[in-house]
Amino acid sequence: MRPCSSRLRRVLFVLGSGKSPALEVFEAVAQQRSTSVDLQHLAEMAAGRRRSLTLCTPMQMVPEIVRSLAYSNVAVYQVQLLEE
C-alpha cells in the first residue's frame, strides 16, 4: 500500500462479512485514483479470512463507501479514523 499523503487519511472499516458484496465494494473503491487498498487484504477478504480493511482515502469518500456497503446489504460495525 502506498503511504498516505496529507490529503488522504487512513480509515479502518470493520464489517459483518468479508464476502462477495463487501469485496466488490472495496474492489471498486480501489480503482479510484485517490484511494489505496492493500491488495493482500482484498485477497484475504475474498478467501473469507478478513472482515476488516484499512485503506487510505479522502475523508469525503467515507460516507460513499458506507452507503455502498449498506446498499449491498453488508453490516458496517465500525468506521474509525486512524492516527497517522
N, C-alpha and C positions, 0 to 999 in steps of 0.2 A: 504494500500500500504506500502511495506517495505521501510525504509529510503534508500536514495541514498548513495552509498559508494563513495569514492574518484574517482573510475574508471567510475562510472555512472554519467550521467548528466540528469537533469530534462529538458524535452523538451515539448513545447506546440505545438499541431497541431490544426489548425482551418481549417475546411473543408466546402465545399459547401453543403454537405449532410452527415448525420449520418446514412443513411440507410444501407441496407444489404451489398453492396460491401465494404464499409468502415469498417463495423463491422467485416466482415470476415478477412480483413487485420489485424486489431488490435487484433482479437482473435488469429490469427496465431503468431503475434508478442508476445503476452502474454505467449505463450508456450515456448519461448526462455528462457533458464535458466538465462541469464544475464539481462533480461528485466522485469520490474514490471509495471503492469497496474492496476488501481483501478477497481475492478470487478463491483462496483456500477456504475461507469461511463460507463462501457460497457453495463450494463443493461439499463441505461438511453438512450444510443445511440440506442440500439435495439428497444426501445419504441418510438424513434423519438424525444426525448426531449433534445438531446445533439448533437451539431455539433463540439465540441472541446474536446480535450482529452489531458491530461498531463500524461506523462509516464517517467520512469527512464530507460535509456538505454545507452550503449556505443555510443559515437559520430559516430563511423563508421557504425552504424545501420541506422542512419537518412536517408542517401541517398537511401538505400534499401527500407525503409518504404515509402518514397516519390515515388519511382519507382513503387512499388506495388500498391499504391493508384492510380497513373496515369494509370497504366496498367488496373486497374479495373474501369477506367473512373470516378474517384472521383476527383472533383476540390479541390486543396490544396490552400487555401487563404493565409495561414501564417504558418511558422515554426519558432519558437522562442526558443532560449536557455534561460532558466530561471535562475536567480541568485540563488545561494544556501545560 
